[in-house]
Amino acid sequence: MVLDGKVTMHYKQNGKQLSKRLEIGHIFQASIGTKHYGDPIGEARVFVIEQQSSV
């Protein structure tokens, strides 16, 4: 969840590289096995919850 600022979330779905802009209050939920990473636009505060086995 984005607490402050903006983040572009990059992820791969069905073999395609996609991205989505997240703003305050937005949540990104990746399904198991989905490769993803967040790229902050300037400064951002993000609350992340992952399973213990996540890499």
CHARMM internal coordinates of N, CA and C (Angstrom, degrees):
IC EDIT
DIST 1 N 1 CA 1.4413
DIST 1 CA 1 C 1.5283
ANGL 1 N 1 CA 1 C 108.17
DIST 1 C 2 N 1.3147
ANGL 1 CA 1 C 2 N 115.67
DIHE 1 N 1 CA 1 C 2 N 134.20
DIST 2 N 2 CA 1.4604
ANGL 1 C 2 N 2 CA 120.45
DIHE 1 CA 1 C 2 N 2 CA 178.05
DIST 2 CA 2 C 1.5282
ANGL 2 N 2 CA 2 C 108.23
DIHE 1 C 2 N 2 CA 2 C -82.61
DIST 2 C 3 N 1.3305
ANGL 2 CA 2 C 3 N 115.81
DIHE 2 N 2 CA 2 C 3 N 119.08
DIST 3 N 3 CA 1.4593
ANGL 2 C 3 N 3 CA 121.62
DIHE 2 CA 2 C 3 N 3 CA 179.90
DIST 3 CA 3 C 1.5212
ANGL 3 N 3 CA 3 C 112.02
DIHE 2 C 3 N 3 CA 3 C -90.40
DIST 3 C 4 N 1.3381
ANGL 3 CA 3 C 4 N 116.07
DIHE 3 N 3 CA 3 C 4 N -32.26
DIST 4 N 4 CA 1.4611
ANGL 3 C 4 N 4 CA 120.68
DIHE 3 CA 3 C 4 N 4 CA -179.17
DIST 4 CA 4 C 1.5224
ANGL 4 N 4 CA 4 C 108.33
DIHE 3 C 4 N 4 CA 4 C -158.26
DIST 4 C 5 N 1.3140
ANGL 4 CA 4 C 5 N 117.88
DIHE 4 N 4 CA 4 C 5 N 139.32
DIST 5 N 5 CA 1.4572
ANGL 4 C 5 N 5 CA 122.15
DIHE 4 CA 4 C 5 N 5 CA 178.46
DIST 5 CA 5 C 1.5193
ANGL 5 N 5 CA 5 C 112.27
DIHE 4 C 5 N 5 CA 5 C 90.32
DIST 5 C 6 N 1.3330
ANGL 5 CA 5 C 6 N 114.94
DIHE 5 N 5 CA 5 C 6 N -160.24
DIST 6 N 6 CA 1.4636
ANGL 5 C 6 N 6 CA 122.24
DIHE 5 CA 5 C 6 N 6 CA -179.25
DIST 6 CA 6 C 1.5230
ANGL 6 N 6 CA 6 C 109.11
DIHE 5 C 6 N 6 CA 6 C -135.09
DIST 6 C 7 N 1.3302
ANGL 6 CA 6 C 7 N 115.78
DIHE 6 N 6 CA 6 C 7 N 147.93
DIST 7 N 7 CA 1.4622
ANGL 6 C 7 N 7 CA 122.15
DIHE 6 CA 6 C 7 N 7 CA -178.57
DIST 7 CA 7 C 1.5255
ANGL 7 N 7 CA 7 C 108.44
DIHE 6 C 7 N 7 CA 7 C -138.37
DIST 7 C 8 N 1.3239
ANGL 7 CA 7 C 8 N 116.64
DIHE 7 N 7 CA 7 C 8 N 136.36
DIST 8 N 8 CA 1.4570
ANGL 7 C 8 N 8 CA 120.10
DIHE 7 CA 7 C 8 N 8 CA 169.90
DIST 8 CA 8 C 1.5188
ANGL 8 N 8 CA 8 C 106.89
DIHE 7 C 8 N 8 CA 8 C -96.49
DIST 8 C 9 N 1.3255
ANGL 8 CA 8 C 9 N 116.62
DIHE 8 N 8 CA 8 C 9 N 120.34
DIST 9 N 9 CA 1.4609
ANGL 8 C 9 N 9 CA 121.65
DIHE 8 CA 8 C 9 N 9 CA 179.52
DIST 9 CA 9 C 1.5233
ANGL 9 N 9 CA 9 C 107.57
DIHE 8 C 9 N 9 CA 9 C -96.71
DIST 9 C 10 N 1.3191
ANGL 9 CA 9 C 10 N 115.76
DIHE 9 N 9 CA 9 C 10 N 120.86
DIST 10 N 10 CA 1.4601
ANGL 9 C 10 N 10 CA 122.18
DIHE 9 CA 9 C 10 N 10 CA 178.04
DIST 10 CA 10 C 1.5252
ANGL 10 N 10 CA 10 C 107.78
DIHE 9 C 10 N 10 CA 10 C -101.14
DIST 10 C 11 N 1.3259
ANGL 10 CA 10 C 11 N 116.70
DIHE 10 N 10 CA 10 C 11 N 136.40
DIST 11 N 11 CA 1.4600
ANGL 10 C 11 N 11 CA 120.09
DIHE 10 CA 10 C 11 N 11 CA -179.48
DIST 11 CA 11 C 1.5222
ANGL 11 N 11 CA 11 C 110.06
DIHE 10 C 11 N 11 CA 11 C -153.71
DIST 11 C 12 N 1.3202
ANGL 11 CA 11 C 12 N 115.10
DIHE 11 N 11 CA 11 C 12 N 161.27
DIST 12 N 12 CA 1.4566
ANGL 11 C 12 N 12 CA 121.55
DIHE 11 CA 11 C 12 N 12 CA -179.33
DIST 12 CA 12 C 1.5195
ANGL 12 N 12 CA 12 C 108.30
DIHE 11 C 12 N 12 CA 12 C -113.10
DIST 12 C 13 N 1.3467
ANGL 12 CA 12 C 13 N 116.11
DIHE 12 N 12 CA 12 C 13 N 127.35
DIST 13 N 13 CA 1.4582
ANGL 12 C 13 N 13 CA 121.11
DIHE 12 CA 12 C 13 N 13 CA -178.40
DIST 13 CA 13 C 1.5256
ANGL 13 N 13 CA 13 C 108.78
DIHE 12 C 13 N 13 CA 13 C -138.85
DIST 13 C 14 N 1.3225
ANGL 13 CA 13 C 14 N 116.48
DIHE 13 N 13 CA 13 C 14 N 125.57
DIST 14 N 14 CA 1.4701
ANGL 13 C 14 N 14 CA 121.96
DIHE 13 CA 13 C 14 N 14 CA -178.25
DIST 14 CA 14 C 1.5231
ANGL 14 N 14 CA 14 C 111.71
DIHE 13 C 14 N 14 CA 14 C 52.94
DIST 14 C 15 N 1.3356
ANGL 14 CA 14 C 15 N 116.51
DIHE 14 N 14 CA 14 C 15 N 39.40
DIST 15 N 15 CA 1.4586
ANGL 14 C 15 N 15 CA 121.74
DIHE 14 CA 14 C 15 N 15 CA 177.32
DIST 15 CA 15 C 1.5207
ANGL 15 N 15 CA 15 C 114.62
DIHE 14 C 15 N 15 CA 15 C 78.82
DIST 15 C 16 N 1.3256
ANGL 15 CA 15 C 16 N 118.15
DIHE 15 N 15 CA 15 C 16 N 0.11
DIST 16 N 16 CA 1.4639
ANGL 15 C 16 N 16 CA 121.53
DIHE 15 CA 15 C 16 N 16 CA -179.56
DIST 16 CA 16 C 1.5196
ANGL 16 N 16 CA 16 C 110.29
DIHE 15 C 16 N 16 CA 16 C -107.17
DIST 16 C 17 N 1.3364
ANGL 16 CA 16 C 17 N 115.89
DIHE 16 N 16 CA 16 C 17 N 138.30
DIST 17 N 17 CA 1.4609
ANGL 16 C 17 N 17 CA 121.67
DIHE 16 CA 16 C 17 N 17 CA 175.81
DIST 17 CA 17 C 1.5262
ANGL 17 N 17 CA 17 C 107.78
DIHE 16 C 17 N 17 CA 17 C -83.93
DIST 17 C 18 N 1.3246
ANGL 17 CA 17 C 18 N 117.17
DIHE 17 N 17 CA 17 C 18 N 120.93
DIST 18 N 18 CA 1.4576
ANGL 17 C 18 N 18 CA 122.72
DIHE 17 CA 17 C 18 N 18 CA -177.89
DIST 18 CA 18 C 1.5198
ANGL 18 N 18 CA 18 C 109.82
DIHE 17 C 18 N 18 CA 18 C -124.70
DIST 18 C 19 N 1.3220
ANGL 18 CA 18 C 19 N 117.03
DIHE 18 N 18 CA 18 C 19 N 166.85
DIST 19 N 19 CA 1.4610
ANGL 18 C 19 N 19 CA 120.92
DIHE 18 CA 18 C 19 N 19 CA 174.58
DIST 19 CA 19 C 1.5200
ANGL 19 N 19 CA 19 C 109.00
DIHE 18 C 19 N 19 CA 19 C -147.90
DIST 19 C 20 N 1.3296
ANGL 19 CA 19 C 20 N 114.20
DIHE 19 N 19 CA 19 C 20 N 155.92
DIST 20 N 20 CA 1.4582
ANGL 19 C 20 N 20 CA 120.97
DIHE 19 CA 19 C 20 N 20 CA -179.31
DIST 20 CA 20 C 1.5220
ANGL 20 N 20 CA 20 C 107.80
DIHE 19 C 20 N 20 CA 20 C -144.31
DIST 20 C 21 N 1.3282
ANGL 20 CA 20 C 21 N 117.41
DIHE 20 N 20 CA 20 C 21 N 133.33
DIST 21 N 21 CA 1.4581
ANGL 20 C 21 N 21 CA 120.92
DIHE 20 CA 20 C 21 N 21 CA 178.33
DIST 21 CA 21 C 1.5209
ANGL 21 N 21 CA 21 C 109.15
DIHE 20 C 21 N 21 CA 21 C -86.12
DIST 21 C 22 N 1.3259
ANGL 21 CA 21 C 22 N 115.37
DIHE 21 N 21 CA 21 C 22 N 129.33
DIST 22 N 22 CA 1.4542
ANGL 21 C 22 N 22 CA 121.95
DIHE 21 CA 21 C 22 N 22 CA 179.36
DIST 22 CA 22 C 1.5222
ANGL 22 N 22 CA 22 C 109.31
DIHE 21 C 22 N 22 CA 22 C -112.80
DIST 22 C 23 N 1.3256
ANGL 22 CA 22 C 23 N 116.10
DIHE 22 N 22 CA 22 C 23 N 138.98
DIST 23 N 23 CA 1.4568
ANGL 22 C 23 N 23 CA 121.76
DIHE 22 CA 22 C 23 N 23 CA 177.79
DIST 23 CA 23 C 1.5224
ANGL 23 N 23 CA 23 C 108.97
DIHE 22 C 23 N 23 CA 23 C -122.28
DIST 23 C 24 N 1.3166
ANGL 23 CA 23 C 24 N 117.34
DIHE 23 N 23 CA 23 C 24 N 179.93
DIST 24 N 24 CA 1.4648
ANGL 23 C 24 N 24 CA 122.24
DIHE 23 CA 23 C 24 N 24 CA -176.25
DIST 24 CA 24 C 1.5272
ANGL 24 N 24 CA 24 C 110.75
DIHE 23 C 24 N 24 CA 24 C -49.56
DIST 24 C 25 N 1.3444
ANGL 24 CA 24 C 25 N 115.32
DIHE 24 N 24 CA 24 C 25 N 127.83
DIST 25 N 25 CA 1.4588
ANGL 24 C 25 N 25 CA 121.79
DIHE 24 CA 24 C 25 N 25 CA 178.61
DIST 25 CA 25 C 1.5162
ANGL 25 N 25 CA 25 C 114.60
DIHE 24 C 25 N 25 CA 25 C 90.63
DIST 25 C 26 N 1.3320
ANGL 25 CA 25 C 26 N 118.03
DIHE 25 N 25 CA 25 C 26 N -12.95
DIST 26 N 26 CA 1.4618
ANGL 25 C 26 N 26 CA 120.70
DIHE 25 CA 25 C 26 N 26 CA -179.93
DIST 26 CA 26 C 1.5237
ANGL 26 N 26 CA 26 C 110.73
DIHE 25 C 26 N 26 CA 26 C -76.93
DIST 26 C 27 N 1.3290
ANGL 26 CA 26 C 27 N 115.12
DIHE 26 N 26 CA 26 C 27 N 147.18
DIST 27 N 27 CA 1.4615
ANGL 26 C 27 N 27 CA 122.30
DIHE 26 CA 26 C 27 N 27 CA -179.99
DIST 27 CA 27 C 1.5175
ANGL 27 N 27 CA 27 C 108.62
DIHE 26 C 27 N 27 CA 27 C -123.79
DIST 27 C 28 N 1.3374
ANGL 27 CA 27 C 28 N 116.59
DIHE 27 N 27 CA 27 C 28 N 137.98
DIST 28 N 28 CA 1.4637
ANGL 27 C 28 N 28 CA 122.12
DIHE 27 CA 27 C 28 N 28 CA 173.87
DIST 28 CA 28 C 1.5170
ANGL 28 N 28 CA 28 C 107.35
DIHE 27 C 28 N 28 CA 28 C -116.06
DIST 28 C 29 N 1.3260
ANGL 28 CA 28 C 29 N 116.78
DIHE 28 N 28 CA 28 C 29 N 124.42
DIST 29 N 29 CA 1.4582
ANGL 28 C 29 N 29 CA 121.32
DIHE 28 CA 28 C 29 N 29 CA 178.33
DIST 29 CA 29 C 1.5191
ANGL 29 N 29 CA 29 C 108.19
DIHE 28 C 29 N 29 CA 29 C -116.67
DIST 29 C 30 N 1.3256
ANGL 29 CA 29 C 30 N 116.12
DIHE 29 N 29 CA 29 C 30 N 115.85
DIST 30 N 30 CA 1.4611
ANGL 29 C 30 N 30 CA 121.43
DIHE 29 CA 29 C 30 N 30 CA 179.01
DIST 30 CA 30 C 1.5220
ANGL 30 N 30 CA 30 C 108.87
DIHE 29 C 30 N 30 CA 30 C -95.13
DIST 30 C 31 N 1.3161
ANGL 30 CA 30 C 31 N 116.36
DIHE 30 N 30 CA 30 C 31 N 134.48
DIST 31 N 31 CA 1.4621
ANGL 30 C 31 N 31 CA 119.39
DIHE 30 CA 30 C 31 N 31 CA 176.60
DIST 31 CA 31 C 1.5272
ANGL 31 N 31 CA 31 C 109.20
DIHE 30 C 31 N 31 CA 31 C -73.64
DIST 31 C 32 N 1.3075
ANGL 31 CA 31 C 32 N 116.54
DIHE 31 N 31 CA 31 C 32 N 163.66
DIST 32 N 32 CA 1.4614
ANGL 31 C 32 N 32 CA 121.99
DIHE 31 CA 31 C 32 N 32 CA -178.30
DIST 32 CA 32 C 1.5270
ANGL 32 N 32 CA 32 C 109.58
DIHE 31 C 32 N 32 CA 32 C -56.48
DIST 32 C 33 N 1.3287
ANGL 32 CA 32 C 33 N 115.93
DIHE 32 N 32 CA 32 C 33 N 129.15
DIST 33 N 33 CA 1.4607
ANGL 32 C 33 N 33 CA 121.65
DIHE 32 CA 32 C 33 N 33 CA 177.52
DIST 33 CA 33 C 1.5198
ANGL 33 N 33 CA 33 C 115.00
DIHE 32 C 33 N 33 CA 33 C 88.75
DIST 33 C 34 N 1.3374
ANGL 33 CA 33 C 34 N 118.04
DIHE 33 N 33 CA 33 C 34 N -5.08
DIST 34 N 34 CA 1.4653
ANGL 33 C 34 N 34 CA 120.73
DIHE 33 CA 33 C 34 N 34 CA 179.67
DIST 34 CA 34 C 1.5239
ANGL 34 N 34 CA 34 C 109.63
DIHE 33 C 34 N 34 CA 34 C -77.17
DIST 34 C 35 N 1.3308
ANGL 34 CA 34 C 35 N 116.41
DIHE 34 N 34 CA 34 C 35 N 119.94
DIST 35 N 35 CA 1.4622
ANGL 34 C 35 N 35 CA 120.37
DIHE 34 CA 34 C 35 N 35 CA 176.53
DIST 35 CA 35 C 1.5200
ANGL 35 N 35 CA 35 C 107.85
DIHE 34 C 35 N 35 CA 35 C -74.76
DIST 35 C 36 N 1.3446
ANGL 35 CA 35 C 36 N 116.18
DIHE 35 N 35 CA 35 C 36 N 132.62
DIST 36 N 36 CA 1.4579
ANGL 35 C 36 N 36 CA 120.02
DIHE 35 CA 35 C 36 N 36 CA -177.33
DIST 36 CA 36 C 1.5251
ANGL 36 N 36 CA 36 C 110.64
DIHE 35 C 36 N 36 CA 36 C -157.69
DIST 36 C 37 N 1.3282
ANGL 36 CA 36 C 37 N 115.12
DIHE 36 N 36 CA 36 C 37 N 156.45
DIST 37 N 37 CA 1.4624
ANGL 36 C 37 N 37 CA 120.85
DIHE 36 CA 36 C 37 N 37 CA 172.32
DIST 37 CA 37 C 1.5258
ANGL 37 N 37 CA 37 C 108.91
DIHE 36 C 37 N 37 CA 37 C -156.64
DIST 37 C 38 N 1.3169
ANGL 37 CA 37 C 38 N 115.21
DIHE 37 N 37 CA 37 C 38 N 149.37
DIST 38 N 38 CA 1.4543
ANGL 37 C 38 N 38 CA 121.23
DIHE 37 CA 37 C 38 N 38 CA 179.28
DIST 38 CA 38 C 1.5182
ANGL 38 N 38 CA 38 C 111.11
DIHE 37 C 38 N 38 CA 38 C -100.11
DIST 38 C 39 N 1.3188
ANGL 38 CA 38 C 39 N 116.29
DIHE 38 N 38 CA 38 C 39 N 140.77
DIST 39 N 39 CA 1.4614
ANGL 38 C 39 N 39 CA 122.95
DIHE 38 CA 38 C 39 N 39 CA 178.96
DIST 39 CA 39 C 1.5301
ANGL 39 N 39 CA 39 C 107.48
DIHE 38 C 39 N 39 CA 39 C -124.06
DIST 39 C 40 N 1.3455
ANGL 39 CA 39 C 40 N 118.07
DIHE 39 N 39 CA 39 C 40 N 103.05
DIST 40 N 40 CA 1.4618
ANGL 39 C 40 N 40 CA 119.68
DIHE 39 CA 39 C 40 N 40 CA -177.66
DIST 40 CA 40 C 1.5267
ANGL 40 N 40 CA 40 C 111.88
DIHE 39 C 40 N 40 CA 40 C -66.08
DIST 40 C 41 N 1.3208
ANGL 40 CA 40 C 41 N 115.35
DIHE 40 N 40 CA 40 C 41 N 144.94
DIST 41 N 41 CA 1.4595
ANGL 40 C 41 N 41 CA 121.68
DIHE 40 CA 40 C 41 N 41 CA 174.69
DIST 41 CA 41 C 1.5271
ANGL 41 N 41 CA 41 C 105.10
DIHE 40 C 41 N 41 CA 41 C -99.29
DIST 41 C 42 N 1.3171
ANGL 41 CA 41 C 42 N 116.52
DIHE 41 N 41 CA 41 C 42 N 99.96
DIST 42 N 42 CA 1.4637
ANGL 41 C 42 N 42 CA 120.42
DIHE 41 CA 41 C 42 N 42 CA -171.18
DIST 42 CA 42 C 1.5223
ANGL 42 N 42 CA 42 C 108.68
DIHE 41 C 42 N 42 CA 42 C 73.37
DIST 42 C 43 N 1.3187
ANGL 42 CA 42 C 43 N 116.76
DIHE 42 N 42 CA 42 C 43 N -144.56
DIST 43 N 43 CA 1.4634
ANGL 42 C 43 N 43 CA 120.75
DIHE 42 CA 42 C 43 N 43 CA 178.31
DIST 43 CA 43 C 1.5193
ANGL 43 N 43 CA 43 C 109.61
DIHE 42 C 43 N 43 CA 43 C -86.51
DIST 43 C 44 N 1.3365
ANGL 43 CA 43 C 44 N 115.74
DIHE 43 N 43 CA 43 C 44 N 142.08
DIST 44 N 44 CA 1.4617
ANGL 43 C 44 N 44 CA 120.89
DIHE 43 CA 43 C 44 N 44 CA 177.89
DIST 44 CA 44 C 1.5211
ANGL 44 N 44 CA 44 C 109.17
DIHE 43 C 44 N 44 CA 44 C -149.77
DIST 44 C 45 N 1.3234
ANGL 44 CA 44 C 45 N 115.61
DIHE 44 N 44 CA 44 C 45 N 149.27
DIST 45 N 45 CA 1.4643
ANGL 44 C 45 N 45 CA 121.62
DIHE 44 CA 44 C 45 N 45 CA 172.84
DIST 45 CA 45 C 1.5175
ANGL 45 N 45 CA 45 C 106.63
DIHE 44 C 45 N 45 CA 45 C -115.61
DIST 45 C 46 N 1.3431
ANGL 45 CA 45 C 46 N 115.33
DIHE 45 N 45 CA 45 C 46 N 128.06
DIST 46 N 46 CA 1.4614
ANGL 45 C 46 N 46 CA 121.00
DIHE 45 CA 45 C 46 N 46 CA -174.81
DIST 46 CA 46 C 1.5207
ANGL 46 N 46 CA 46 C 109.22
DIHE 45 C 46 N 46 CA 46 C -131.00
DIST 46 C 47 N 1.3201
ANGL 46 CA 46 C 47 N 116.54
DIHE 46 N 46 CA 46 C 47 N 135.77
DIST 47 N 47 CA 1.4622
ANGL 46 C 47 N 47 CA 122.85
DIHE 46 CA 46 C 47 N 47 CA 175.70
DIST 47 CA 47 C 1.5213
ANGL 47 N 47 CA 47 C 106.81
DIHE 46 C 47 N 47 CA 47 C -99.15
DIST 47 C 48 N 1.3457
ANGL 47 CA 47 C 48 N 117.07
DIHE 47 N 47 CA 47 C 48 N 119.90
DIST 48 N 48 CA 1.4660
ANGL 47 C 48 N 48 CA 122.16
DIHE 47 CA 47 C 48 N 48 CA -175.17
DIST 48 CA 48 C 1.5206
ANGL 48 N 48 CA 48 C 109.77
DIHE 47 C 48 N 48 CA 48 C -117.77
DIST 48 C 49 N 1.3300
ANGL 48 CA 48 C 49 N 116.05
DIHE 48 N 48 CA 48 C 49 N 133.46
DIST 49 N 49 CA 1.4613
ANGL 48 C 49 N 49 CA 122.21
DIHE 48 CA 48 C 49 N 49 CA 173.66
DIST 49 CA 49 C 1.5208
ANGL 49 N 49 CA 49 C 106.93
DIHE 48 C 49 N 49 CA 49 C -123.25
DIST 49 C 50 N 1.3283
ANGL 49 CA 49 C 50 N 116.43
DIHE 49 N 49 CA 49 C 50 N 124.27
DIST 50 N 50 CA 1.4607
ANGL 49 C 50 N 50 CA 121.26
DIHE 49 CA 49 C 50 N 50 CA 178.09
DIST 50 CA 50 C 1.5164
ANGL 50 N 50 CA 50 C 109.28
DIHE 49 C 50 N 50 CA 50 C -135.05
DIST 50 C 51 N 1.3252
ANGL 50 CA 50 C 51 N 115.40
DIHE 50 N 50 CA 50 C 51 N 155.01
DIST 51 N 51 CA 1.4539
ANGL 50 C 51 N 51 CA 119.93
DIHE 50 CA 50 C 51 N 51 CA 175.49
DIST 51 CA 51 C 1.5205
ANGL 51 N 51 CA 51 C 109.13
DIHE 50 C 51 N 51 CA 51 C -68.00
DIST 51 C 52 N 1.3099
ANGL 51 CA 51 C 52 N 116.40
DIHE 51 N 51 CA 51 C 52 N 153.79
DIST 52 N 52 CA 1.4574
ANGL 51 C 52 N 52 CA 121.41
DIHE 51 CA 51 C 52 N 52 CA -178.47
DIST 52 CA 52 C 1.5263
ANGL 52 N 52 CA 52 C 111.51
DIHE 51 C 52 N 52 CA 52 C -57.88
DIST 52 C 53 N 1.3241
ANGL 52 CA 52 C 53 N 118.06
DIHE 52 N 52 CA 52 C 53 N -31.93
DIST 53 N 53 CA 1.4619
ANGL 52 C 53 N 53 CA 121.73
DIHE 52 CA 52 C 53 N 53 CA -176.80
DIST 53 CA 53 C 1.5279
ANGL 53 N 53 CA 53 C 113.09
DIHE 52 C 53 N 53 CA 53 C -82.81
DIST 53 C 54 N 1.3410
ANGL 53 CA 53 C 54 N 118.99
DIHE 53 N 53 CA 53 C 54 N -0.43
DIST 54 N 54 CA 1.4666
ANGL 53 C 54 N 54 CA 121.50
DIHE 53 CA 53 C 54 N 54 CA -179.71
DIST 54 CA 54 C 1.5174
ANGL 54 N 54 CA 54 C 110.70
DIHE 53 C 54 N 54 CA 54 C -66.64
DIST 54 C 55 N 1.3211
ANGL 54 CA 54 C 55 N 115.18
DIHE 54 N 54 CA 54 C 55 N 148.24
DIST 55 N 55 CA 1.4635
ANGL 54 C 55 N 55 CA 120.66
DIHE 54 CA 54 C 55 N 55 CA 178.89
DIST 55 CA 55 C 1.5088
ANGL 55 N 55 CA 55 C 108.84
DIHE 54 C 55 N 55 CA 55 C -111.14
END
COOR INIT
IC SEED 1 N 1 CA 1 C
IC BUILD
